[in-house]
Amino acid sequence: MDTGAHHIRKPAAMGSFKLSLLRILLIPFLLLAPTVAEELIAGDGVPPTFIELPAGDDELRTFIVHVQPAENHVFGTADARTAWYQSFLPEDGRLLHAYHHVASGFAAQLTRREVDAMSAAPGFLWAHPSEVYQLLTTYTPRFLGLDVPHGANPGNHSASGFGDGVIVGVPDSGVFPYHPSYSGDGMPPPPARWKGRCDFSGSACNNKLIGARSFESDPSPIDGTGHGTHTSSTAAGALVPGAQVLGQGRGTASGIAPRAHVAIYKVCGRECSGADILAGIDAAVGDGCDVLSISIAGGGPEVPYYENPLAVATFGAVEKGVLVSIGAGNSGPGASTLYNDAPWMLSVAAGTVDRLIGAQVRLGNGLSFDGESVYQPDISVDAFYPLVYAGASWKFRAQYCGKGSLDGLDVKGKIVLCYRGGGSGRVAKGDVVKQAGGVGMIMANEFSHGYSTIADAHTLPASHVSYAAGEAIKEYISSAVNPVAKIVFQGTVLGTKPAPVMASFSSRGPSLRVPGILKPDVTGPGVSILAAWPFQVDPSSSSSSGPAFNFDSGTSMATPHLSGVAALVKSKHPDWSPAAIRSAIMTTADPNDLSGNPMLDEQHQPASFFATGAGHVNPDRAVDPGLVYDIATADYVGHLCSIYASRFVSVIARRTVDCSAVTVIPDHVLNYPSISVSFPPASNSTATVVVRRTARNVGEALAVYYPYVDLPSGVEVVVAPSSLQFTKANQEQSFTVSVSRGERGMAKVVQGALRWVSDEHTVRSPISITFE
C-alpha cells in the first residue's frame, strides 16, 4: 500500500524563479517588512505544456509536475511511487518533494528545456513553476459565546465541547514549542490514527503539540516570525492564565478548541514556496489530521485552480475527509479580491470584536477621537504637544511617513499626523516619526479603510484613528494658529459598539472563478487578536516576565478561529464530511451584530454578503444546526468539468477524468449552503432561475421545517415544497428555489436569505441575486 509521504531535503539556497509574489494573510505582518501589493502573473489555461517563462531555457528552477500513472496501476509502497517520479527526471538529486496524498506528482529542480522534453513522457499531465509566497486569544472565545473555564483540565465547554480527539494541522511558519499554550498537561494521547512525527529534540512535543516538521530550507520547525505560533495557538492552544501584551487584554488565553491536538508543518520562512506548501499539506493528510488551518493566500483571484498548489492540495485533503479552513485574503475592501474561493474550502473573512485598546486623541479645540494602540506608556494626560501634518513636508508622499519622508520638516517635540498605507508598515511609520524627533503619532486611515482601526505595539505614543477623524484633525491643523493635541490612553475597553464590523482589509467577493457560489463563506474575529508569540513585544526593550503574547490582525487570525470551531463540530460529529461541517457553520452564522442590527462594513454601512459571507460564526449553534447540505467529491469534479478541460480536472482530481462522461454541474447548482444566481443582461423580465438543494436531517428525528424568504419586494422567489417533513435522523429531502427577475429598475445586486424554521432550529441560507 502507498502510505508514506516523502520529503527530500533541498539545499538552503536555490535559484528558484519568482513567478509572482503572493501574500500570507497578515495585514501587514507586524514587526516584519510591510506588505506591498505585487502584480500577480496568472496562467490562462492555454494548451502549452507549462506557463511561458522569460528567456533562460537552461536555468534551474523549482517546478511542480503533475503526472498520472496508467489506469488501474496501484503502487505497492510509497517508495515505489517515488521511484516512478524519479524516472521522469534527467538525473539524481533533482527531486525536492514527492507527493502521495493530495497530489499525484512531485517538485523538482528543472530547466525549462527539461520540462519541455518531459512533457512527451507517458503519464505527464502538467507542469508549472513553484510560486513564491511572501509572508504577509484571551477574549475571542468569550466573544464567540464559548465558556472558558479556569484550570488546565477543563470539563464541559457549554454545548460545543473542547475539540477532544481532533487533530488540527497548521501549515505555516513553524511553532515555538516551549510556550505554555502548547502544554500537554491534562491532554490525552493522540488518536491511534496519528502517524506523524516530531522533529524537535527532547520533550518539546507532547500530547498537545503532537507533531512538528519542516518542509522549507530550514530543517527546524522552530517559528522565526511568530505567525505560525499565533495562528496555531488561536485554533487549539491550551489555557494560559495571565496573558497580556504590554499590560493590555489581560485574561486567560485559550484556543477555540483547547482540547484538540496540534500538528505543525513549517512551509514558510520569510516567504513560502508553493512546492513546500503542497508538501506540508500532503504530509498533514497522510499523518491523520482532521482539520487544516491555512492562513496563506496565493494564486491571485483569476489563477486557475490547477495551477494553484493550495487549490490542488486542499481538494485532495477534502476528498480524504479533512476540513480546510482558509483565509479569504487581505486585499479588501475592493470587489472581487478573493484569493481562496474554491468550493471545497471554508473561505474565512475577518471582522472586529467588541474590544478596544483605547488611545483617544484630544485636540486643542476640544474635539476628541477614539483610536487604538497597544503601547500605552505613562505620560501626562494633561500635556498638550504641538501638532503637525506629515504631508506639510515637500517630500513625495510624505503624508505616509515613509523612511526619509520627514527630512527637512520640523517635528521635534511634536505629535505627527501620518496616513495609513503608502507602502510603509503601520509600526514602521512610528519609527520614522520617533527617529525624526517626534514625541507621538496619530495614524489616520485613508478613505478606503473607513472606521477600521488596529491595535499595534507601536514604538512611541500613538493612536490609530478613522478616516473621518483624520480629516477632522487635518482640518484643525490647517485652520489653527498653534494646533496642539494629546493622546489619552484608556487601556482595554470592552463592550464597544458596533461589533462585529467587517475589517477593511478582508477580501471581498464576488468570486471571479465561481460567481455562482457566494464567497467568502463566513466571518470570524480577525482584528487585534491576542495569541501566543515566540518572543516578548516591548518597544522599550525592557525585560518582560511571563510567556509572550502579541496582538495581530488579518484573515490569518480569523482563519484559526474557524479551524477551532470546525474542530468543535468534528469532535461532536466525527462522521460528518467537510461539506457538512461547513454547512453547519454557515447556516447558523449571525448576519447581525451584537446589538441585533445588520453587520456593518468599514464605512459603517450595511455590509454586503460579498464581505461577510453567511455572517459571523456562532460556535454553539454550529454543533446543532438541524439540517446540513452535503456535497460529494464527485460533485466537485462535475463542477470542475464545467470550467476546465479534462486534462486540467485530472490534475486536481489526481486521476484520469473524462469530462464528456461526467455529469457537468454549474457552480450555482452545487448543493451549497448559500445561493447565488445571476440574470444576464439579455434575459427578459419573465426569466426564472431554478436552484435545487438537498437537506439532511441531523436534528430531531421527527421535525417539520417551513420556509421563510427575506428579500426586498420586486424579486419573486418561490420555494417548493411548502414544508420539509422528516421522520428519521439522516433522512434527506430536496426542494427548489425559483427566482424571477421581477420588476425592472431593481438594484444590480439584491441580497437576502432563505430560512427553514422548525420548532427547534432555524437553518439560514444567504441569497445573492445579481442583475448583470
Secondary structure, 3 states (H helix, E strand, C coil): CCCCCEECCCCCCCCCCCCCEEEECCCCCCCCCCCCCCCCCCCCCCCCCCCCCCCCCCCCEEEEEEECCCCCCCCCCHHHHHHHHHCCCCCCCCEEEEECCCCCEEEEEECHHHHHHHCCCCCEEEEEECCEEECCCCCHHHHCCCCCCCCCCCCCCCCCCCCCCCEEEEEECCECCCCHHHCCCCCCCCCCCCCCCECCCCCCCCCCEEEEEECCCCCCCECCCCHHHHHHHHHHCCCEEEEEECCEEEEEECCCCCCCEEEEEECECCEEEHHHHHHHHHHHHHHCCCEEEECECCCCCCCCHHHCHHHHHHHHHHHCCCEEEEECCCCCCCCCCCCCCCCCCEEEEEECCCEEEEEEEEECCCCEECCECCCCCCCCCCCCEEEEEHHHCCCCCHHHCCCCCCCCCCCCCCEEEEECCCCCCHHHHHHHHHHCCCCEEEEECCHHHCCCCCCCCCCCCEEEECHHHHHHHHHHHHHCCCCEEEEEEEEEEECCCCCCEECCCCCCCCCCCCCCCCCCCEEEECCCEEEECCCCCCCCCCCCCCCCEEEECCHHHHHHHHHHHHHHHHHHCCCCCHHHHHHHHHHCCECECCCCCECECCCCCECCHHHHCCCECCHHHHCCCCEECCCCHHHHHHHHCCCCCHHHHHHHHCCCCCHHHCCCCCHHHCCCCCEEEEECCCCCCCCEEEEEEEEEECCCCCEEEEEEEECCCCCEEEEECCCEEECCCCCEEEEEEEEECCCCCCCCEEEEEEEEECCCCEEEEEEEEEEC
